[in-house]
Amino acid sequence: MQAGHTPIIVLNGFQAVKEGLITCEGLSERAITPLFEDLIKNRGVIFSNGHVWKQQRRFGLTTMRKLGMGKSMAELWVQEQASQLVEYFALQKGRPVDPWECLLHSVSSVICKAVLGHNFSFGDKKIPEIYHSMDDIIQYVAHPLHFLYFVPPKWMSRIIGPPRKLFNAFQAAIAFAKEEIRNHEKKGRSDDPQDFIDFYLNQMDKSKDDPTSTYNEGNLTISITDLIGSGVDTTAISLYWTLLYMAAYPNIQANIQKELDDVLGPSHVICYDDRKKLPYTNAVIHEVLRFSSIISSTFRQCTKDMVVQGFLIKKGTIVSVNLRTAMFDPEYWETPDQFNPNHFLDEDGNFSCREAFISFSAGHRVCMGEQLARVELFIIVSSLFQAFTFRAPEGVQEMNLNREMGFIVRPHRYTICATPR
């Protein structure tokens, strides 16, 4: 397709997506419009490329592993949030409630604990304010206005300038990150770093004489917003889709609860290893991720000439990788347009993941927070359905399953009733 003078190649279907992201290894660079070049200035992880991206991503992955992401420490944090969610729904006594804010708080608490060293109390206005700022930035990537910045020469974007809402959101996110950095600096350096900022500040000290180092406050500031923005939005929205789907498909919800009751019992504290004993529950969570496909596509730029599906794509070409078409490819899914947990179960009822399941993307830019997201989704979903049955409010004949389109696809806001089991 054509965006002004800029040709964009679109990869559709799993085979094309697989070749583009994994086999050819030529799509490791993010396609950045002049607008985001001016705002981000090749900093952080999400909107950076080249040496900066490689060093920042490698450090981010290493540090999050040190902090226990996907392991015992993160599991304890997630279990605590799952327990608080159970308490929250119990207090509602079956009344209709929109679960978005409580899910957002629970997910943000886990990532804030890792990145900032602390979380925020439920009801603290700072989290929703910062979330909305970061969400405005992420959602603008797919806004039609954003594509106008492909059209004119680069200098034209400086005349047009960033949209005021985007600029204000960006400034708010940067101010939040800098405030957290200042608070850490007041405490001084620690030989026992407790969070991402601690580790990063120590790394800045270690590499201050290295001319190739990209460890500086600018990259730290953007990395904080990257980690929180990407770590909260996708997981919270996936949980929001899960409750909606289960209210819409009560038979599937009942099957989850039967498996939980038969295998674990009502008082068992859910841990991530339990997924091995709960194939149906695990399958439902994966089907939610497939069917909702909240990240529809991602834009990359070729780092070299490459051939995909027999077509030559030249170095420098912008490529739109349509992830959703892989998740709905009829060659790999028996009933792609139906919500069907059997997509992830073999003939014996054991969990089996499909090659075409790329909810967390694939290749060099696969989601940094994949393991943490998997832990959060499994523990929180299992804990909630162990304790409650979720249903539509009285008088609502059918839950609205339509999608609000954007860079991250979400359901329309809804209310739901949680009945204690």
Stockholm file with secondary structure:
# STOCKHOLM 1.0

chainA/1-421         MQAGHTPIIVLNGFQAVKEGLITCEGLSERAITPLFEDLIKNRGVIFSNGHVWKQQRRFGLTTMRKLGMGKSMAELWVQEQASQLVEYFALQKGRPVDPWECLLHSVSSVICKAVLGHNFSFGDKKIPEIYHSMDDIIQYVAHPLHFLYFVPPKWMSRIIGPPRKLFNAFQAAIAFAKEEIRNHEKKGRSDDPQDFIDFYLNQMDKSKDDPTSTYNEGNLTISITDLIGSGVDTTAISLYWTLLYMAAYPNIQANIQKELDDVLGPSHVICYDDRKKLPYTNAVIHEVLRFSSIISSTFRQCTKDMVVQGFLIKKGTIVSVNLRTAMFDPEYWETPDQFNPNHFLDEDGNFSCREAFISFSAGHRVCMGEQLARVELFIIVSSLFQAFTFRAPEGVQEMNLNREMGFIVRPHRYTICATPR
#=GR chainA/1-421 SS CEETTEEEEEECSHHHHHIIIIISCCCCEECCCHHHHHHHCSCSSTTCCHHHHHHHHHHHHHHHHHTTTTSHHHHHHHHHHHHHHHHHHHHHTTCCBCCHHHHHHHHHHHHHHHHTSCCCCTTCTHHHHHHHHHHHHHHHTTSGGGGGGGSSCHHHHHHHCCCHHHHHHHHHHHHHHHHHHHHHHHHCCCSSCCSHHHHHHHHHHHTTTCTTCCCSHHHHHHHHHHHHHHHHHHHHHHHHHHHHHHHHCHHHHHHHHHHHHHHTCTTCCCCGGGGGGCHHHHHHHHHHHHHHCSBCEEEEECSSCEEETTEEECTTCEEEEEHHHHHTCTTTCSSTTSCCGGGGBCTTSCBCCCTTCCTTCCGGGCCTTHHHHHHHHHHHHHHHHHHEEEECCTTCCSCCCCEECSSBCEECCCCBEEEEC
#=GC SS_cons         CEETTEEEEEECSHHHHHIIIIISCCCCEECCCHHHHHHHCSCSSTTCCHHHHHHHHHHHHHHHHHTTTTSHHHHHHHHHHHHHHHHHHHHHTTCCBCCHHHHHHHHHHHHHHHHTSCCCCTTCTHHHHHHHHHHHHHHHTTSGGGGGGGSSCHHHHHHHCCCHHHHHHHHHHHHHHHHHHHHHHHHCCCSSCCSHHHHHHHHHHHTTTCTTCCCSHHHHHHHHHHHHHHHHHHHHHHHHHHHHHHHHCHHHHHHHHHHHHHHTCTTCCCCGGGGGGCHHHHHHHHHHHHHHCSBCEEEEECSSCEEETTEEECTTCEEEEEHHHHHTCTTTCSSTTSCCGGGGBCTTSCBCCCTTCCTTCCGGGCCTTHHHHHHHHHHHHHHHHHHEEEECCTTCCSCCCCEECSSBCEECCCCBEEEEC
//
